[in-house]
């Protein structure tokens, strides 16, 4: 290279710089083609050199980020919970076939037929061996038949109708001791005491109900008492109006218990220290009342079993009522109780249940003696469960808990283990209307609102506290809670939910699931069309203590609310001791709606690993179509929130942050893709709205739209939290597309086709990106980006690009590639991973094809390329204001096009300093083929300016605007500057070519 001459300096003769430029750039001007660009010549000597401007100050935080490796390794995967860690839980229950019994053998029994109740009592009382008594007709039980242990077998068989006398406390049968007794084909009614009482050995503990034979299966031990085809109705009593059993093994087979009323517990059946097997039976309209001094302490409308084992199969529980467990209440169960292939319908709290009775539940209540299971990430060892309840193959519909204080419209669990397998919860009725937003969203295929729902204050289907839950292959539909957890409410619970569906559930907070603290695994779970009024239409996860959640392969779709978290809201509250870890892997968040965070609202988690997910077609009424995150905790490395290999597709925000908004939080993104997202105002793909350590690694941002920052926006948050983003080895391409969905779709199609043919970051791909971003809008009113098509850095905020590409973006007014607002800072640098390129951007009707710099903004560019950009002022860069700095080293600006300043245009005293090895070749403009510099002092050292064209020039390499030019615009063609046009400022050229 040869040395350049000293700068030329123009006097301050123009009264208005902007007016002069506008007059220079008259309509109809066409820029000459680049192919005809001549080789520039050196300018003639002129005035002494101006003093070189000071280099911009680099913020410390940005400098530290830039010093890190160019392309970070993929963040370490947070291991999830293993389904195998709960495999033994599902095996704790007996196989369905084992819920059976061996009928008594009546061989050798003395058979006798009687016609009166007195004859029955006499025959049984006199029996010394097995006896089989047959009844017929209608009988009145004046006093109960008492069966002691003296006969080894007693069978009383009908068909017969037995009516108890109207005396107080009347009953039909009292079975004492441990004889083998079978009542068959009997109808009993009208007892004012317990109809059938079964008392085993006094003080005895119920024997283990399920035994395991070596190498064999599991089965119930032989029963003491069998009731077969027995119907008991319209009886009353204190505990167990129809049947009361203690310290016994009892079977009900084909029985019917209906319209019985207990003044305390278990209107159908009360069991204490017993083993009870119920098969093919019906429990209908039984009710536990508050009379008799029991109040709310006794529960279980159809069955109350305490310190007992209960097995029920192929049975129906309908219309029963009680304070807690309107159908079934299990209190401190012994062994693994089981409900198999049963139906529970329209069970609900009895009238008069106190409004503050928070333990009230719907169909089934389960209260244990305390159970604790802890899941550990990456550990598959299973800790066995011993006591609890397994519900398998059952159906729950129209069950209700006390809406003013109840939990669990179908099932309520305290301090116990519950397994729900292949079970369906279908909401159909409520004793109060669900939230208005829920009603609005629960539309069937015919457009009608379902009239009935599972209902509770908390946990429309299941409510749990301090318990363990296992769910597999189950469905929860149209469940509703007035407050927390439309389908499931869990407080201090360890849960494993596998291969299950929750749809059309609703609640105030947590439309489908509300979980607070505990350990939770959700694998292959679908949460769809759920609704909430305030938080988490799908899931609301809240940690006030220790909480650890892993979601794997889940689908969250069509959930909606007007608050935060359309699909999921995850939040840590409180300061002392609260620890929250969250991982979401291989899941889909689609078509969800919320005001903030339509896909995911993430607040103050300690660690969040969001990996390999798809967030698509979500809509935020305000901000964060895909994700809204906020983490005010100190996290200077951005490691708390990690987003890896996610796809953010066609998400929308009606204000800002179409794909993601940080508000504020520090987050690291690695390998994520932002495609076709849109925001009405700011940040179509990603908006950094507070958070100084937002890191993008290997991230693609393409075909997004917004008025400001169609690709990425960086802005001070409303709370005054500064923003800073570091972008490494990433691409911001083809953004600023028209705002309608059709244009974004066409853009993505074009980008996809180009990517198949061109290498990443190649000129061919970036040219294709520019063409894709120009996809026409289907709607005439749909406009593209106004400013900052690729990246918008708002006032006083920071951005760093390392080995990244900003290409093929569009903006109408300013900064198609990057827009820097007042006081903003941008750093461009390269590394061994590649060169940073800002190329093929097009500012269709404004300034700064690659970069627009507002007053007091700063650019530091080292080994960067700004080429093939277009703008009216400054094809590559336009800077305005006298405290605006461009600090360049080894920067290439080639083949840019503008009306003024083919590569760079300044206005009002901005400073351009190239410290070494800058290249400005084959740029073209009307004025200043490479550079148009207005006011200020600029320096180019060891720079190359070749092949630039100023269409209004005659080939001069550099020219100045004298005072007379202001009055004779267009009359001095040699003063337009083939390479450089210095206007009312100073330019120093040193060792330039």
ABEGO torsion letter per residue (X at the ends): XBBBBBBBBBBBABABAAAAAAAABBBGBBBBBAAABBBBBBBBBBBBBBBBBBBBBBBAAAAAAAABBABBBBBBBBBBBBAAAAAAAAAABBBAAABBBBBBBABGBBBBBBABAAAAAAAAAABABBBBBBBBEBBBBABBBBBBAABABBBBBOBBBBBBBABBGBBABBBBEBBBBBBBGBBBBGBABBABBBBBBBGBBBBBABBBBBGBBBBBBBBABBBBGBBBBGBBBABGAABBBBGBBBBBBGBBBBGBBBABBGAABBBBGBBBBBBGBBBBGBBBBABGGAEAABBGAABBBBGBBBBBBGBBBBGBBBABGAABBBBGBBEBBBBBGBBBBGBBBBBGBBAABAABBBABBBBBAEBBBBBBBGBABBBBBABEBBBBGBBBBGBBBBAAABBGAABBBBGBBBBBBGBBBBBABBABBBBAAAAAABBBAAGBBBABBBBBABGAABBBBGBBBBBBGBBBBGBBBABBGAABBBBGBBBBBBGBBBBGBBBABGAABBBBEEBBBBBGBBBBGBBBAABGAABBBBBABBBBBBBBGBBBBGBBBABBGAABBBBBBEABGBBBBBBBBGBBBBGBBBABGAABBBBGBABBBBBGBBBBGBBBAABGAABBBBBABBBAAGAABBBBGBBBBGBBBAABGAABBBOBBBBBBBGBBBBGBBBAABGAABBBBEEABBBBBGBBBBGBBBABGAABBBBBBAAGBBBBBBBBGBBBBGBGBBABAAAAAAAAAAAAAAAAABBBGBAAAAAAAAAAAABBBABAABBBBABGAABBBBBGBBBBBBGBBBBGBBBAABGAABBBBBGBBBBBBBBAAEBBBBBGBBBAABBGAABBBBBGBBBBBBGBBBBGBBBABGAABBBBEAABBBBBBGBBBBGBBBABGAABBBBGGBBBBBABGBBBBGBBBABGAABBBBEEBBBBBGBBBBGBBBAABAGBABBBBBAAAAAABGABAAAAGAABBBBGBBBBBBGBX
